[in-house]
Amino acid sequence: MVSQKVKITNPTGLHLRPAGIFSNIANKFECRITFEYENSIANAKSVLSILGAGIKSGDEILLICEGEEEEKALKLAKEIIAKLDKGEKFEDLAKEYSDDDATSEKGGKLGSFNDRSNYDKNFLESAIELKVNEYSKTPVKSQYGYHIIYKTKQNDKPELDKVKDAVIAKIANEKVTNDSTFASKAMISLRQKYEMKITDSKLSSKYDSIYNK
């Protein structure tokens, strides 16, 4: 089974016309295609089932594909690994078999990434575990399908002194994004740490109304 979250951006959601287009495309594949929305499952090959889900613009669905097509993909991935074991070049096999138009012509090259990159978790963890000039011996399954990963290099980690300020700034930005009260907590903590006192009564009253609710 492979799955992927999809956000519906069509202004009118999945009404009759887009539901029909969606269903027609799904019916071109032999595998079972469904999607989950608000704890319910709809058949992507049925227009009535799609309409019955009541998908609106901005809603997010989990698209699920399972069946023969997935089994074919897994079988092919294993065959490609066998070819690598026999000494065939990764870049040649990527050009021949990869269905990723963005990387296949480049021999499967993705470029540099790290553990914070926006990749599928299984893919990312598998790539990080590999040693340089080593490829995955079993197909790596992600939400997009099956992958064979070949690690060509690993950049050295920068010295902490050179990236310390950037790391602190990134962590701070993440905390502010994930916690709407973080900035207020930091302000209160700094004032307490340095024993700052507000002598202006109006300013003190304003401060208390914001930070001491």
C-alpha positions in Angstrom: 0.0 0.0 0.0 1.2 3.5 -0.8 -0.5 6.7 0.4 -0.1 10.4 0.2 -1.9 13.4 1.7 -3.4 15.7 -0.8 -4.9 19.2 -0.2 -7.9 20.1 -2.4 -7.3 23.6 -3.9 -10.1 23.6 -6.4 -12.3 26.6 -5.3 -15.5 24.5 -5.4 -13.9 21.3 -3.9 -14.7 17.9 -5.5 -18.0 18.7 -7.1 -19.4 16.8 -10.0 -17.0 17.8 -12.8 -13.7 17.4 -10.9 -15.1 14.2 -9.2 -15.7 12.8 -12.7 -12.2 13.7 -13.8 -10.7 12.2 -10.6 -12.7 9.0 -11.1 -11.7 8.7 -14.8 -8.1 8.9 -13.9 -8.4 6.4 -11.0 -10.1 3.9 -13.3 -7.1 3.8 -15.6 -5.2 1.9 -12.9 -5.7 -1.7 -11.9 -5.0 -1.1 -8.3 -7.6 -0.3 -5.6 -7.7 3.5 -5.1 -9.5 5.0 -2.1 -9.2 8.1 0.0 -9.8 8.8 3.7 -11.5 12.0 5.0 -12.8 12.6 8.5 -12.6 8.9 9.5 -14.6 7.8 6.4 -13.3 6.0 3.3 -14.4 6.8 -0.3 -13.9 4.9 -3.5 -11.9 7.1 -5.9 -13.2 5.1 -8.8 -16.8 6.0 -8.1 -18.2 9.5 -8.8 -21.1 9.0 -6.3 -18.6 7.9 -3.6 -16.4 10.9 -4.2 -19.4 13.3 -4.1 -20.7 11.6 -1.0 -17.5 12.5 0.9 -18.4 16.2 0.6 -14.9 17.4 0.0 -14.6 21.2 0.1 -11.8 23.5 -1.0 -9.0 23.5 1.6 -9.8 20.0 2.8 -7.0 17.4 3.1 -7.5 13.8 2.0 -5.3 10.8 2.4 -5.1 9.1 -1.0 -4.4 5.3 -0.8 -3.4 2.9 -3.6 -3.0 -0.8 -3.1 -3.0 -3.9 -5.2 -1.3 -5.2 -8.4 0.4 -2.0 -9.4 2.2 -1.8 -6.1 3.3 -5.4 -6.3 4.7 -4.8 -9.8 6.6 -1.8 -8.5 8.1 -3.9 -5.6 9.1 -6.7 -8.0 10.8 -4.2 -10.4 12.7 -2.6 -7.5 14.1 -5.9 -6.5 15.1 -6.7 -10.1 17.0 -3.4 -10.3 18.8 -4.1 -7.0 19.9 -7.4 -8.6 21.2 -5.5 -11.6 23.2 -3.3 -9.2 24.6 -6.3 -7.5 25.9 -7.5 -10.9 27.8 -4.2 -11.4 25.4 -2.2 -13.6 25.6 1.6 -13.1 23.1 3.3 -10.8 22.7 6.3 -13.1 22.0 4.1 -16.2 19.4 2.2 -14.3 17.8 5.4 -13.0 17.5 6.8 -16.5 15.9 3.6 -17.7 13.5 2.8 -14.9 12.8 5.8 -12.8 9.4 7.4 -13.2 10.6 10.7 -11.5 10.9 13.1 -14.4 12.7 15.6 -12.3 15.7 13.3 -11.6 15.7 10.4 -14.0 17.5 12.3 -16.8 20.2 13.3 -14.2 20.8 9.6 -13.3 18.7 9.9 -10.2 20.6 12.7 -8.6 18.7 14.5 -5.8 21.4 16.8 -4.6 22.3 17.4 -1.0 19.8 17.1 1.9 19.9 16.5 5.6 17.7 15.1 8.4 15.6 18.3 8.4 14.8 18.1 4.7 11.2 17.8 3.6 11.4 14.2 2.5 9.4 11.1 3.4 10.5 9.9 6.8 11.3 6.3 5.7 13.2 7.6 2.7 15.2 10.1 4.8 16.1 7.6 7.5 17.2 5.0 5.0 19.4 7.5 3.1 21.1 8.7 6.3 21.9 5.2 7.5 23.7 4.3 4.2 27.5 4.7 4.0 29.1 6.6 1.1 29.1 4.6 -2.2 26.5 2.2 -0.7 23.0 1.5 -2.1 19.9 0.1 -0.4 19.9 -3.7 -0.6 16.1 -3.8 -0.2 13.5 -1.5 -1.7 12.7 1.5 0.5 9.0 2.2 0.8 7.7 5.7 1.1 4.3 7.4 0.6 5.2 7.8 -3.1 6.2 4.2 -3.8 9.4 2.2 -3.8 12.9 3.6 -4.0 16.5 2.4 -4.4 18.9 4.9 -2.8 22.6 5.3 -3.7 24.6 7.5 -1.5 27.4 9.2 -3.4 28.8 11.5 -0.7 28.3 12.9 2.8 29.2 16.5 3.6 31.2 17.1 6.8 29.3 18.6 9.6 30.3 22.3 10.1 32.1 23.4 13.2 29.6 24.5 15.9 31.1 27.9 16.4 30.4 28.7 12.7 26.7 27.7 12.8 25.8 28.3 16.5 24.0 31.6 15.8 22.1 30.2 12.9 21.1 27.1 14.9 19.9 29.2 17.8 17.9 31.5 15.4 16.3 28.5 13.7 15.3 26.8 17.0 13.9 30.1 18.2 11.9 30.6 15.0 10.5 27.1 15.3 9.5 27.6 18.9 7.7 30.9 18.1 5.9 29.2 15.2 4.8 26.2 17.3 4.0 28.1 20.5 2.1 31.4 20.1 2.9 32.3 23.8 6.7 31.7 23.4 7.6 35.4 22.8 5.6 36.5 25.9 7.2 33.8 28.0 10.7 34.9 26.8 9.9 38.5 27.7 8.8 37.6 31.2 11.9 35.4 31.7 14.3 38.1 30.6 12.6 40.7 32.9 12.9 38.3 35.8 16.5 37.3 35.0 17.8 40.9 34.9 15.4 42.1 37.6 14.0 44.8 35.3 11.5 47.1 36.9 8.9 49.3 35.2 8.6 52.6 37.0 6.1 54.2 34.6 2.7 53.3 36.0 0.9 53.4 32.7 3.5 51.3 31.0 3.5 48.9 34.0 -0.3 48.6 33.7 -0.1 47.9 30.0 2.6 45.3 30.5 0.6 43.5 33.2 -2.5 43.5 31.0 -0.6 41.7 28.3 1.9 39.5 30.1 0.3 38.8 33.5 -3.2 37.6 32.4 
